[in-house]
């Protein structure tokens, strides 16, 4: 059984910052990619940022320059530093991991980020 556990969500004022963390555990041998997705009410889940085992990083245009992803793929951890938060960043943020050999996607249960004054 594979578990991805997120932490760090919460309520923050516009312009504020949050740091999200995710740890993967269980019978997942090797991870190729870890990252963060988000889903706002009434919208589809979208990519926020991902990092590969080769340290290649991809960001959504909407978060470039404001969010920074970091991680240790070998240790199966990934963080997301979110700065200059905007109300439109409000969403449930999900951690994702892709197993190298099987290409199976694993998901966390999500952590809510609310940006509001």
C-alpha positions as CSV (number, residue, x, y, z in Angstrom):
1,X,0.0,0.0,0.0
2,X,1.3,3.4,-0.9
3,X,0.5,6.6,1.0
4,X,1.2,10.2,0.2
5,X,0.6,12.5,3.1
6,X,0.4,16.3,2.7
7,X,0.7,18.9,5.3
8,X,1.0,22.7,5.6
9,X,-2.3,23.9,4.2
10,X,-4.4,26.6,5.9
11,X,-5.8,30.1,5.8
12,X,-3.6,32.9,4.6
13,X,-4.1,36.5,3.7
14,X,-3.5,37.7,0.1
15,X,0.2,38.4,-0.3
16,X,1.1,35.8,2.3
17,X,3.1,32.6,2.2
18,X,2.6,28.9,2.9
19,X,4.8,25.9,2.7
20,X,3.3,22.5,1.7
21,X,5.1,19.3,2.3
22,X,4.5,15.7,1.1
23,X,6.0,12.4,2.1
24,X,5.4,9.1,0.2
25,X,5.6,5.8,2.0
26,X,4.8,2.2,1.5
27,X,5.5,-0.2,-1.3
28,X,6.7,2.2,-3.9
29,X,10.1,1.2,-5.1
30,X,11.3,4.1,-7.2
31,X,9.7,7.4,-8.1
32,X,10.3,9.2,-11.4
33,X,8.3,12.4,-10.7
34,X,6.7,14.1,-7.7
35,X,4.7,17.2,-7.6
36,X,1.7,19.2,-6.8
37,X,-1.7,19.7,-8.4
38,X,-4.7,21.7,-7.2
39,X,-8.4,21.7,-7.7
40,X,-10.5,24.8,-7.0
41,X,-14.3,24.5,-6.5
42,X,-16.1,23.8,-9.7
43,X,-12.9,23.4,-11.7
44,X,-10.7,20.6,-13.0
45,X,-7.6,19.5,-11.2
46,X,-4.6,21.3,-12.7
47,X,-0.8,21.0,-12.5
48,X,0.9,23.4,-10.2
49,X,4.5,22.2,-10.2
50,X,6.4,19.0,-10.6
51,X,10.0,17.8,-10.2
52,X,11.7,14.8,-11.8
53,X,14.3,12.5,-10.5
54,X,16.7,14.4,-12.8
55,X,15.7,17.6,-11.0
56,X,13.8,19.0,-14.0
57,X,11.1,21.3,-12.8
58,X,7.9,22.4,-14.5
59,X,5.6,25.2,-13.3
60,X,2.1,26.3,-14.3
61,X,2.3,29.8,-15.8
62,X,0.0,31.1,-13.1
63,X,2.5,30.3,-10.4
64,X,5.8,31.0,-12.0
65,X,7.9,33.5,-10.0
66,X,5.7,33.0,-6.9
67,X,5.9,29.2,-6.1
68,X,9.0,27.1,-5.7
69,X,9.1,23.3,-5.7
70,X,11.8,21.4,-4.1
71,X,12.2,17.7,-3.2
72,X,14.3,14.7,-2.6
73,X,13.0,12.1,-5.0
74,X,15.2,9.4,-3.5
75,X,13.8,10.1,0.0
76,X,10.3,10.5,-1.5
77,X,9.6,14.0,-0.2
78,X,8.5,17.1,-2.0
79,X,7.8,20.6,-0.8
80,X,6.0,23.6,-2.3
81,X,6.9,27.1,-1.1
82,X,4.0,29.4,-2.1
83,X,4.6,33.1,-1.9
84,X,2.6,36.2,-2.9
85,X,-0.5,34.2,-2.6
86,X,-3.7,35.4,-4.4
87,X,-7.3,34.6,-3.8
88,X,-7.3,32.6,-7.0
89,X,-4.7,30.2,-5.5
90,X,-7.5,29.0,-3.2
91,X,-7.9,25.3,-3.8
92,X,-7.3,21.8,-2.5
93,X,-3.6,21.0,-3.2
94,X,-2.8,17.3,-4.0
95,X,0.6,15.6,-3.8
96,X,1.3,13.3,-6.7
97,X,4.0,10.7,-7.4
98,X,4.6,8.6,-10.5
99,X,6.3,5.3,-10.0
100,X,9.3,4.8,-12.3
101,X,8.7,1.3,-13.7
102,X,4.9,1.0,-13.6
103,X,4.1,4.6,-14.4
104,X,1.3,4.4,-11.8
105,X,0.1,7.7,-10.4
106,X,-0.4,7.9,-6.7
107,X,-2.3,10.8,-5.0
108,X,-2.5,12.2,-1.5
109,X,-5.9,13.1,0.0
110,X,-5.2,16.8,-0.4
111,X,-4.7,19.8,1.8
112,X,-6.9,22.9,1.6
113,X,-5.3,26.3,1.0
114,X,-7.6,29.3,1.4
115,X,-6.3,32.8,0.5
116,X,-8.7,35.4,1.9
117,X,-8.7,38.5,3.9
